């Protein structure tokens, strides 16, 4: 069982929703936090509300210079939790290039930018903890998820490879794949969202996974079974059921 007291964790995407709720849970467990997002004001407000020590490092994960500068400021950390993301519901026939590119750039390439600043130091020290955020939408193509689903599938692949290669180096890489969480992002959806979770409920799933170990956790459990089973469906059946 992992303990967080006395450990320094960098939460990227901390200002709202799931990231904010995870920050509260980790702070309650004794972690010293570095909080990053684009909004300095929201980060200051969050840091003031946390029970434990927290510093802010405003950053735009879509900007190479911003990430490099903040990583230099932050320095060595025991753990990284990447939760930054953007989302616009979008079907292929309604393709909006700017939005699709932003989803890929923030959700996937933004994650890679931050990892590129953190992983080398962890490898050199021979220890570290990295938590990455995929999605149930990343298991297989879904209608209305152009951009978002692809970005999350990329994060999930990245986590799988990193887990295999970095575990022998003393670095624990974990992956969480949430379903629907009630945030400003899912507020954009105009369809019924089964098993939708509140951020605090989802944060409990994330931090419990961080605490008890294992590589991957997909939740809510009952809803995740559908997506995991879809990987074994033949194409003709999958597209008949989902599209």
N, C-alpha and C positions, 0 to 999 in steps of 0.2 A: 504494500500500500504506500503510495507516494504522499509525502508531507510537503506542505507549502510554506510553513513558517520559516522565516529567514531566507527565503528564496526570492529572487528578483525576476519578475515576469513582464514581458513586453506584450501588451494587447494592442493589436492593430485593428482599427475599426471599433473603437471603444465607446464612441460618443452616444450611440443610440441602440435600441433594440437588444438583440442577443448579446452584442459586445458589452453593452452597459451592464446587463444582468450578470454576465460572466465576471466582470470586474468586481461587482459587489460580492459575489460568492468567493472569489479568490482572496479578496481583501479580508473577508470574514475569517478565512482560514489562515491568515497570518502572512500572506505574500506581500512583498513590496512591489508596487506596480509602476510601470511606465505606460502611459496612455497616449495612443496616437489616433488621430482622425484628422479631417480637414478643418473642422471648426474648433478654434482655440477657445471660444467662449463656452461651448458645451463641455469641452474637456476640463476647463477650470471648475465649472459647476459640478461635474461628476467627482473630480478629485476632492472637492470640499466636502462632499457627502460620504465619502468612503471612510470606514473606521480605521484603516491602516494607512501607512505611508504611500503616497502616490505622487509622481512627477508627470508633467505633461510634455509631449513632444509632437506638436502639430505637424502633419505631414500629408502630402498628396502621393499616394502609391502609384499614380499614373505618371509621375515626374521623376526621372532618373536622378536629377540633382537634389530634389527634395528628399528622396529616400536616402541617398548617400550622406547628405548633411546631417539628417536626423540620426542615422545609424552611428555616425561618428560621435554625435552628442550622447547618445544612449550608452554606447560602449558595451561591455560584456554583460550578458544576461544568462540566467539559468534556464529560462524558457521563453518561447515565442508562441503566441496564440494569434493566428491570422483569421480575422473575421470580416475584413473589409469587403464590401460588395455593392454593386449597383444592378438594377433590374428594370426592364421594361417588357411587359408581355407582348409577344410579337410572333405572328405567323410568317412563314417564308414568303407568301404572296404579298405581304405588307412590309417587306424588308425596308428598314430605315438604317442606312449604312452608318451614320454617326452613332446611333444607339447600340447597334450590334458591335461596332468596334470598341465602344466604351465598355461594354460588358466584358469583352475579351481582355481589354487592356487593364481594367481594374481588377476583375475577379481572378484572372489567371496570370497575366503578365505582371500585374502588381504584386501578386504573391511571390512570383519568381524574383522580382526586384528585391523584395525584402529578404527573402531567403538567401540571395546572393551576398547580402551584407552580413548575415548572421551565421550561416553554416560554416564558412571557413574558420571562424573563431572557435566554434564548438568542436570542430574536428581537431584543431590544434590543442585544445584543452582536454580532449578525450571525454567530454560529457556535454549533455544538453537535452532539452525536451522541446519538441516542436509539435504543435497541434494545428492541423489544417482543416478547413471547412469545405466539404463537398456538398452534395445535395442528393435527395432521392431522384431528382430530375436528371442526374448525371449517369444513371445506370443504363439508360437506353433512350433513343430519340423520342420526344414527346411533342404533341401539337402545341403551338403557341410558345415554344421555349427556345426559338432560334436565338443564338447568342448566349443566353443564360445557361441553358443545359449544356451547350458545348464547352463553355468556360468551366463549369463545375466538373464535367467529365475529365477535362485536362488536369484540374487540381487533384482529382481522385487518382489519376494515373501517376502524377508526380509524387503523391504521397506513397503510393504502393512501391514505386521504385526506390524512393529515398529510405523507406522503412527497411527494405532488404539490404541496401548498401551501407546505411549508416549505423544500423544496430551493432555490427561488430566493432564500430568505432566508439561505442559508448553513448550514442545519441538515440534517444527514444522518439520515434516519429509516430504520431497518432492521427487518425482521420475520423471526423464526425460527419455524418450525412443526415441532416435534418429534413423533415418534411415541411409543411406549411407552418410558419411562425407569424403571429400577428405583429407586423411592423409597418413602417411607412412604405416599404417595398411591396408587401402583399396587399396593402390598401389599394394598389393599382389594379388588382384583379377584379373582374366583374363576374366571376363564376363561383360556385360553391367550393369551398376548400375543405375536404374531409380531414378530420382529426387535427384541425388547426390548434396550435399550442400558443400559450402566452410566453413571452420572452423569459420570464422567471422559471417557468416549467422546463423550457428547453435548456436554459442555463444549468439547471440541476442535472440534466442528462449529460451535458458536456463535462461539467466538473466531476461528476461521479466517474465518468470514463477516464478522465485524466488521473483521478485518484487510484482507481483499481487496476488500471493497466489494460493490456490487450491492444491490438492495432486498430481495429475498425469498429465503429458503433453506428448503426443506422436506426433512426427513430422518427416517430413513434413505432414501436415494434410491430404491432398488427398491420399498420399501413405499409411499413417497409417490406413485409413479406411479399406483397404484390409486385413491387419493383424488383426485388431480388429474384422472384420466380420468373419474371418476364425475360430474364437473360437466357433462360432455358427454352423459351417458346420458339418454334419455327417462325420464320418471317411472316408467312401467310397468316398465321393465327395472331401474331402480335399486332400486325397492322389492321387486321379486322377488328380486334378488340379495342385498340387505343386510338385509332384515327377515323 
